[in-house]
């Protein structure tokens, strides 16, 4: 999924059709701001299924 997520909120910009979770569940998964950024930067984060 492609998201804009920081300390202020999460917005899902796009996602693979293979992702079976609802948008609400996906937002909950990234709610804790896993990249740790605030307003100062836009990192790339790869989230994938555990092997």
N, CA, C and O atoms as a Tinker XYZ file with bonds, in Angstrom:
   204  protein
     1  N      0.838000   -1.172000    0.000000    73     2
     2  CA     0.000000    0.000000    0.000000    64     1     3
     3  C      0.881000    1.232000    0.000000    63     2     4     5
     4  O      2.018000    1.197000    0.472000    81     3
     5  N      0.363000    2.296000   -0.520000    73     3     6
     6  CA     1.050000    3.583000   -0.542000    64     5     7
     7  C      0.263000    4.494000    0.392000    63     6     8     9
     8  O     -0.934000    4.712000    0.208000    81     7
     9  N      0.961000    5.023000    1.401000    73     7    10
    10  CA     0.267000    5.822000    2.408000    64     9    11
    11  C      0.991000    7.135000    2.676000    63    10    12    13
    12  O      2.184000    7.276000    2.408000    81    11
    13  N      0.256000    8.068000    3.201000    73    11    14
    14  CA     0.802000    9.288000    3.779000    64    13    15
    15  C      0.465000    9.179000    5.258000    63    14    16    17
    16  O     -0.680000    9.402000    5.651000    81    15
    17  N      1.449000    8.840000    6.078000    73    15    18
    18  CA     1.203000    8.560000    7.480000    64    17    19
    19  C      2.252000    9.250000    8.337000    63    18    20    21
    20  O      3.450000    9.168000    8.065000    81    19
    21  N      1.783000    9.931000    9.375000    73    19    22
    22  CA     2.694000   10.567000   10.322000    64    21    23
    23  C      1.991000   10.677000   11.666000    63    22    24    25
    24  O      0.988000   10.004000   11.905000    81    23
    25  N      2.518000   11.525000   12.545000    73    23    26
    26  CA     1.929000   11.682000   13.877000    64    25    27
    27  C      0.526000   12.277000   13.845000    63    26    28    29
    28  O     -0.202000   12.195000   14.835000    81    27
    29  N      0.139000   12.872000   12.724000    73    27    30
    30  CA    -1.130000   13.597000   12.640000    64    29    31
    31  C     -2.254000   12.804000   11.990000    63    30    32    33
    32  O     -3.408000   13.229000   12.050000    81    31
    33  N     -1.954000   11.671000   11.375000    73    31    34
    34  CA    -2.994000   10.866000   10.753000    64    33    35
    35  C     -2.449000    9.967000    9.664000    63    34    36    37
    36  O     -1.260000    9.999000    9.347000    81    35
    37  N     -3.334000    9.165000    9.095000    73    35    38
    38  CA    -2.965000    8.224000    8.055000    64    37    39
    39  C     -3.947000    8.360000    6.893000    63    38    40    41
    40  O     -5.160000    8.444000    7.086000    81    39
    41  N     -3.391000    8.381000    5.692000    73    39    42
    42  CA    -4.210000    8.404000    4.483000    64    41    43
    43  C     -3.672000    7.335000    3.542000    63    42    44    45
    44  O     -2.489000    7.348000    3.204000    81    43
    45  N     -4.515000    6.425000    3.124000    73    43    46
    46  CA    -4.115000    5.384000    2.182000    64    45    47
    47  C     -4.339000    5.918000    0.782000    63    46    48    49
    48  O     -5.468000    6.217000    0.395000    81    47
    49  N     -3.257000    6.037000    0.023000    73    47    50
    50  CA    -3.315000    6.606000   -1.324000    64    49    51
    51  C     -3.548000    5.534000   -2.376000    63    50    52    53
    52  O     -4.070000    5.827000   -3.452000    81    51
    53  N     -3.169000    4.302000   -2.082000    73    51    54
    54  CA    -3.364000    3.191000   -3.011000    64    53    55
    55  C     -2.933000    1.904000   -2.353000    63    54    56    57
    56  O     -2.164000    1.921000   -1.392000    81    55
    57  N     -3.426000    0.774000   -2.864000    73    55    58
    58  CA    -3.032000   -0.523000   -2.321000    64    57    59
    59  C     -3.254000   -1.608000   -3.353000    63    58    60    61
    60  O     -4.041000   -1.451000   -4.287000    81    59
    61  N     -2.556000   -2.695000   -3.172000    73    59    62
    62  CA    -2.701000   -3.852000   -4.043000    64    61    63
    63  C     -4.077000   -4.482000   -3.839000    63    62    64    65
    64  O     -4.593000   -4.504000   -2.721000    81    63
    65  N     -4.656000   -4.981000   -4.889000    73    63    66
    66  CA    -5.933000   -5.693000   -4.781000    64    65    67
    67  C     -5.791000   -6.997000   -4.002000    63    66    68    69
    68  O     -6.787000   -7.563000   -3.551000    81    67
    69  N     -4.562000   -7.471000   -3.843000    73    67    70
    70  CA    -4.315000   -8.714000   -3.109000    64    69    71
    71  C     -4.387000   -8.526000   -1.596000    63    70    72    73
    72  O     -4.408000   -9.512000   -0.859000    81    71
    73  N     -4.425000   -7.296000   -1.122000    73    71    74
    74  CA    -4.534000   -7.026000    0.313000    64    73    75
    75  C     -5.990000   -7.210000    0.720000    63    74    76    77
    76  O     -6.876000   -6.515000    0.222000    81    75
    77  N     -6.228000   -8.151000    1.631000    73    75    78
    78  CA    -7.597000   -8.513000    1.994000    64    77    79
    79  C     -8.151000   -7.688000    3.159000    63    78    80    81
    80  O     -9.321000   -7.839000    3.509000    81    79
    81  N     -7.340000   -6.825000    3.763000    73    79    82
    82  CA    -7.796000   -6.051000    4.910000    64    81    83
    83  C     -8.591000   -4.827000    4.481000    63    82    84    85
    84  O     -8.395000   -4.292000    3.390000    81    83
    85  N     -9.494000   -4.392000    5.358000    73    83    86
    86  CA   -10.260000   -3.170000    5.096000    64    85    87
    87  C     -9.345000   -1.954000    5.262000    63    86    88    89
    88  O     -8.276000   -2.049000    5.865000    81    87
    89  N     -9.773000   -0.825000    4.726000    73    87    90
    90  CA    -8.997000    0.405000    4.870000    64    89    91
    91  C     -8.853000    0.775000    6.343000    63    90    92    93
    92  O     -7.800000    1.254000    6.764000    81    91
    93  N     -9.903000    0.556000    7.122000    73    91    94
    94  CA    -9.858000    0.854000    8.560000    64    93    95
    95  C     -8.793000    0.003000    9.259000    63    94    96    97
    96  O     -8.047000    0.518000   10.092000    81    95
    97  N     -8.712000   -1.288000    8.933000    73    95    98
    98  CA    -7.719000   -2.184000    9.535000    64    97    99
    99  C     -6.306000   -1.775000    9.106000    63    98   100   101
   100  O     -5.387000   -1.781000    9.925000    81    99
   101  N     -6.128000   -1.425000    7.840000    73    99   102
   102  CA    -4.808000   -1.008000    7.358000    64   101   103
   103  C     -4.344000    0.254000    8.075000    63   102   104   105
   104  O     -3.178000    0.356000    8.459000    81   103
   105  N     -5.245000    1.213000    8.258000    73   103   106
   106  CA    -4.888000    2.438000    8.980000    64   105   107
   107  C     -4.506000    2.122000   10.422000    63   106   108   109
   108  O     -3.583000    2.725000   10.970000    81   107
   109  N     -5.211000    1.181000   11.034000    73   107   110
   110  CA    -4.894000    0.786000   12.410000    64   109   111
   111  C     -3.497000    0.166000   12.495000    63   110   112   113
   112  O     -2.798000    0.347000   13.492000    81   111
   113  N     -3.091000   -0.563000   11.454000    73   111   114
   114  CA    -1.774000   -1.212000   11.439000    64   113   115
   115  C     -0.631000   -0.195000   11.430000    63   114   116   117
   116  O      0.453000   -0.481000   11.938000    81   115
   117  N     -0.862000    0.978000   10.862000    73   115   118
   118  CA     0.210000    1.973000   10.757000    64   117   119
   119  C     -0.044000    3.182000   11.655000    63   118   120   121
   120  O      0.650000    4.193000   11.548000    81   119
   121  N     -1.027000    3.081000   12.529000    73   119   122
   122  CA    -1.410000    4.196000   13.385000    64   121   123
   123  C     -0.269000    4.661000   14.285000    63   122   124   125
   124  O     -0.187000    5.846000   14.607000    81   123
   125  N      0.605000    3.755000   14.694000    73   123   126
   126  CA     1.693000    4.128000   15.603000    64   125   127
   127  C      2.875000    4.768000   14.888000    63   126   128   129
   128  O      3.942000    4.936000   15.478000    81   127
   129  N      2.685000    5.130000   13.605000    73   127   130
   130  CA     3.715000    5.845000   12.843000    64   129   131
   131  C      5.016000    5.034000   12.783000    63   130   132   133
   132  O      6.026000    5.467000   13.338000    81   131
   133  N      5.016000    3.876000   12.128000    73   131   134
   134  CA     6.191000    2.990000   12.138000    64   133   135
   135  C      7.464000    3.604000   11.569000    63   134   136   137
   136  O      8.559000    3.144000   11.894000    81   135
   137  N      7.352000    4.617000   10.740000    73   135   138
   138  CA     8.557000    5.259000   10.200000    64   137   139
   139  C      9.118000    6.312000   11.148000    63   138   140   141
   140  O     10.265000    6.735000   11.001000    81   139
   141  N      8.314000    6.734000   12.120000    73   139   142
   142  CA     8.779000    7.651000   13.136000    64   141   143
   143  C      8.936000    9.097000   12.704000    63   142   144   145
   144  O      9.526000    9.889000   13.438000    81   143
   145  N      8.431000    9.464000   11.548000    73   143   146
   146  CA     8.608000   10.840000   11.082000    64   145   147
   147  C      7.509000   11.748000   11.611000    63   146   148   149
   148  O      6.429000   11.290000   11.983000    81   147
   149  N      7.800000   13.024000   11.638000    73   147   150
   150  CA     6.810000   14.053000   11.944000    64   149   151
   151  C      6.499000   14.793000   10.666000    63   150   152   153
   152  O      6.136000   14.173000    9.667000    81   151
   153  N      6.632000   16.099000   10.675000    73   151   154
   154  CA     6.362000   16.897000    9.484000    64   153   155
   155  C      7.608000   17.103000    8.636000    63   154   156   157
   156  O      7.513000   17.657000    7.541000    81   155
   157  N      8.773000   16.674000    9.108000    73   155   158
   158  CA    10.020000   17.068000    8.467000    64   157   159
   159  C     10.493000   16.187000    7.309000    63   158   160   161
   160  O     11.356000   16.621000    6.547000    81   159
   161  N      9.971000   14.980000    7.145000    73   159   162
   162  CA    10.501000   14.121000    6.078000    64   161   163
   163  C      9.463000   13.116000    5.610000    63   162   164   165
   164  O      8.442000   12.909000    6.266000    81   163
   165  N      9.730000   12.500000    4.481000    73   163   166
   166  CA     8.832000   11.505000    3.906000    64   165   167
   167  C      9.632000   10.245000    3.577000    63   166   168   169
   168  O     10.106000   10.100000    2.450000    81   167
   169  N      9.791000    9.337000    4.529000    73   167   170
   170  CA    10.563000    8.117000    4.273000    64   169   171
   171  C      9.748000    7.097000    3.493000    63   170   172   173
   172  O      8.522000    7.173000    3.418000    81   171
   173  N     10.461000    6.148000    2.918000    73   171   174
   174  CA     9.830000    4.997000    2.278000    64   173   175
   175  C      9.928000    3.824000    3.245000    63   174   176   177
   176  O     10.986000    3.592000    3.832000    81   175
   177  N      8.855000    3.094000    3.414000    73   175   178
   178  CA     8.838000    1.940000    4.298000    64   177   179
   179  C      8.244000    0.775000    3.523000    63   178   180   181
   180  O      7.186000    0.910000    2.909000    81   179
   181  N      8.907000   -0.347000    3.548000    73   179   182
   182  CA     8.420000   -1.571000    2.913000    64   181   183
   183  C      7.808000   -2.441000    4.003000    63   182   184   185
   184  O      8.477000   -2.813000    4.967000    81   183
   185  N      6.526000   -2.758000    3.835000    73   183   186
   186  CA     5.831000   -3.644000    4.763000    64   185   187
   187  C      5.431000   -4.862000    3.969000    63   186   188   189
   188  O      4.764000   -4.759000    2.940000    81   187
   189  N      5.847000   -6.027000    4.458000    73   187   190
   190  CA     5.507000   -7.257000    3.729000    64   189   191
   191  C      5.204000   -8.388000    4.691000    63   190   192   193
   192  O      5.482000   -8.306000    5.888000    81   191
   193  N      4.629000   -9.447000    4.141000    73   191   194
   194  CA     4.254000  -10.607000    4.917000    64   193   195
   195  C      5.506000  -11.289000    5.449000    63   194   196   197
   196  O      6.514000  -11.383000    4.748000    81   195
   197  N      5.442000  -11.757000    6.675000    73   195   198
   198  CA     6.562000  -12.507000    7.244000    64   197   199
   199  C      6.729000  -13.813000    6.488000    63   198   200   201
   200  O      5.754000  -14.456000    6.099000    81   199
   201  N      7.980000  -14.191000    6.290000    73   199   202
   202  CA     8.265000  -15.441000    5.577000    64   201   203
   203  C      8.146000  -16.634000    6.489000    63   202   204
   204  O      8.353000  -17.767000    6.054000    81   203
